[in-house]
Amino acid sequence: MIALALVCLFAGCDGAQPILKQQAKRPDPFPAAHRPVATIVSSRWSTEEARDRLKEADTVMDRAGIAKGMTVADIGAGEGYYTIRLAQRVGPEGRVLAEDIIPATRDALAQRVARERLATVSVRLGEPADPKLPDASFDRILMVHMYHEIEQPYEFLWRMRPSLKPDGMVVVVDADRPTANHGTPPALLACEFAAVGYEQVSRQDMPSAGGYLATFRVKGARPAPEAIKGCRAA
């Protein structure tokens, strides 16, 4: 009681107001994902040798229109299978930003990039709901076998949108199966992208990459977070 009296004396409280006020938590303006979210089980989808035998990276980059001089983001880069091959494809005039949300994975990839002396590649740590990409910077953003692991897809896509150049595209490679089984049904993918103001440009089956490849570009103004309508998986 003496301590409380001293606090009131110096703070000027009158006993009618609480001494400590809890700040109310602001509600999340983005809708929740009405679907299971796959857990991150590994930074490696398959061996690089096996993927190269199927010409996976070459086929994805060809269909995505990735060319010399482009600036490309590799989201969920893992051990760097695409990062290394993207650097080779865009050449010395291009740039690659590799991003992952797991610090140890990011560090291992940074060591590989340094070891292979890839001066055009930078490695960054992102956040689960925010890739933290610079505005108006990328011709292509790759998301390979990772979209189903994003817990807050609407916020993620909303924050990623400004990083595309006016003619830039997002390239998603995933499996056509439920998200709980480490895939994303194509209709659900298109719905979630459309909810944040993207339009689908193309979708092609890609057995060599374990499923399909879909591309998206920005359409119209970015919606306000509270105006986004969530999608439901079938």
Secondary structure by P-SEA (a helix, b strand, c coil): caaaaaaaaaacccccccccccccccccccccccbbbbcccccccccaaaaaaaaaaaaaaaaacccccbbbbbccccccaaaaaaaaaacccbbbbbbbccaaaaaaaaaaaaaaccccbbbbbbcccccccccccccbbbbcccccccccaaaaaaaacccccccbbbbbbbcccccccccccaaaaaaaaaaacccccbbbbbcccccbbbbbbbcccccccccbbbbbcc
